[in-house]
Amino acid sequence: MADEINPQMFGEWLAGMSLPERARTLNRIAHDLTICTREFEAATEPFKEPAIVIKRLIGLSELQHHLSSQIGHYMDGEEIKVYAIDVFAQILFEKATQYQILHFLKGAINRTKARM
């Protein structure tokens, strides 16, 4: 089942890629996450809990921050002074859980995997 993706599976998938492939993959995930924000814009009724919406948008921004930082390092050919892949994967999943957007992260990963 697609929702079963976890940090270990994600990390193992990334580990099998070259740095340029990893950078492209993380970029695709980051791009997919930006599309998730359209869910908030497309809402036809006012949100019952605006604080949760704000929290989730902040969380999406936080994921973008981590993804873009890691992508930049990979684009520079840096594999040593960045988070280890397993640690990076864990950070993304922890942030997504903290900000109640794990379903967005898992969806973005799964859609990216399906397109490759």
N, C-alpha and C positions, 0 to 999 in steps of 0.2 A: 504494500500500500504506500502511496506517495507521501502521505503525512508522516510516515515512520522515519523519515530522514532525521539523523541526529548529528551532533558535532563530530563524532568519530567517523561516521560514513562520509560526511562532508569533507573532513580533513583528509581521509584516504583518497577520495576522488581528486582533490586538489593536488595531493602529493604525487600523483601519477602524471602530472603535467610539467612541461618546461615552464620557465619563468614567463615568457611571452604568452603562452597558452593560459597560464594562471591569471595573468593580468587581464587578458581578454575576457576570461570567464567571470572574474570578479566585476569587471566593468559591465558585463551583460546583466549580472545580478543587481548591481547598483541601478542600472537603467530600469530594470523591471520594477524595482522598489519605488522609483519615482512615479511609475504608473499607478501604483497602489494608492497614492494620495488622491487620485481622481475619485476614489470611492467616497471620500468625504465631500467633495464638490458635487457629486452626483446625487447626494441624499435628497430625497423629495420632501422630507419633513425635518423640522428642527431636531437637533440631537437632544435626547433626554438627559444626557450627562456630558455637557461641554468639556468638563475637566478631563474626562477620559479621552476625548478627541484631541485635546491639546497635548496630553501625555503621549498619545500614540504618534502625533506629528513630531513631537520632540524626539521620540524614539527612532522614527524613520530618519530624522536628521542625524542622530547619533550613529546609526548604522552606516549612513552615507559617509560620515566622518572617518570611521574605521576602514571602510572599504576603499575610499579614495586615498587614504594614507598608505595602505598596503599596496594598492595598485601603483602608486607613485614609486615606491621602493622597488617593486618588481620591474617597472619600466626602466629604472636606473640600473637594473642588473644586480640589485642588492638582495641577497638571500640570507646574509648573516646577521645584519643589524635590524632585522624585522622580527615580529613575533613568529615563533615557530608555527607551522601550519596547524598543529593540533591546538595550540594555545589560542591562535587567532580564531579558529572555528568555535572554540568554547566561548570566547569573548562575544562573538556575534550572537550565539544562541542565548547566552546569559542576558545580554542587553535586550534582545527581542522578547525574552520572557519578562524581564523587569518592566518593559514598557507596553506589555500586552499586545505585541505584534508578531509573535512567533509564527502565526499562520501566514503572515505576509512574507516573512523570511523563508519559511519552508516552501511556500508557493513559488517565490522567485527562484529559489534553487532548483526546484523540480521542473519549472518551465524552461530554465536555462539548460538543464540536463537533457530535456526532451528535444531541444533544438540542435543539439550537438551530434 
